[in-house]
Amino acid sequence: MPLIYKVVQSDLFLVESKDEASQMPISNNMTALAFGYCNAYVKSNLEDDELVTFQEKPINVWSLGNYQYVVNAEYSITKADQTTTSKYACKISYKNGDQLEGAEDIKNWTVDGLSEPNQK
């Protein structure tokens, strides 16, 4: 175990990045893209007969650092004249680090996890 503690304390897994973690919710171009791509991911997992409407802005977005974000947002699904409102949490990562030129290409993002819908 002492060896493991030394490895964890070392800089072996440290990733240098201009994107720093924040305990407070943030809003910038990258969080807007993360929100949009999380919405696209949610929509891609719905059934064909479900109509989804997303809010204009997320509830909150947090940066985990190194272009990894947690998006908390709300959406409504209409199916057979019944509408339900749900919230989700989505963990998403931009794969190209500080090279932001490809940020608008969804192929450069990965959804790392999505919570189960929390219905109202």
Secondary structure as UniProt FT lines:
FT   HELIX           2..9
FT   TURN            12..13
FT   HELIX           29..44
FT   TURN            48..49
FT   STRAND          51..54
FT   STRAND          60..65
FT   TURN            66..67
FT   STRAND          68..79
FT   TURN            80..81
FT   STRAND          82..94
FT   TURN            95..98
FT   HELIX           100..102
FT   TURN            103..104
FT   HELIX           106..108
FT   STRAND          109..114
FT   STRAND          118..119
//
